[in-house]
Amino acid sequence: MAAGYHHRPNGGGGAPMPDPSFLWNVFQRVDKDRSGIISDNELQQALSNGKSVMSL
């Protein structure tokens, strides 16, 4: 199972819910200017970056 994800106890369909602390960590790594908002440029940089923002 991927890092940052956990099993749904009810066995519901669809993708598992990501861990909120994992999502917050990814958000903080993308929000370079710490504005609390991911700008177009920050998103573009994160998506085009050679190394994955998601890997920890």
C-alpha positions in Angstrom: 0.0 0.0 0.0 1.3 3.5 -0.8 2.8 5.7 1.9 0.3 8.1 3.4 -2.7 5.9 2.7 -4.6 3.7 5.0 -7.2 0.9 4.7 -10.9 1.9 4.9 -12.5 -0.2 7.7 -15.9 -0.4 5.9 -14.3 -1.8 2.8 -16.0 0.8 0.6 -15.3 1.1 -3.1 -13.0 3.6 -4.7 -9.6 4.9 -3.7 -8.6 4.8 0.0 -8.7 8.1 1.8 -5.2 9.8 2.1 -3.9 10.6 5.5 -4.5 14.3 6.3 -0.9 14.8 7.6 0.5 13.3 4.4 -1.6 15.8 2.3 -0.6 18.7 4.5 3.1 17.8 4.1 2.7 17.7 0.3 0.8 21.0 0.3 3.5 22.7 2.4 6.2 21.4 0.0 4.4 22.9 -3.0 3.4 26.2 -1.4 7.0 27.6 -1.6 6.1 31.2 -0.5 4.0 29.9 2.5 1.0 32.0 1.4 -1.4 29.3 2.2 -2.4 29.1 -1.5 -0.8 27.2 -4.2 -0.3 29.6 -7.1 -0.3 28.7 -10.8 3.5 29.0 -10.8 4.0 26.8 -7.7 1.7 24.1 -9.2 3.4 24.3 -12.6 6.8 23.9 -10.8 5.6 21.0 -8.7 4.1 19.2 -11.7 7.2 19.7 -14.0 9.8 19.1 -11.3 12.1 16.1 -12.0 11.6 14.7 -8.6 8.2 13.8 -7.2 6.7 16.1 -4.6 4.7 13.1 -3.4 7.7 10.9 -2.5 8.8 11.2 1.1 
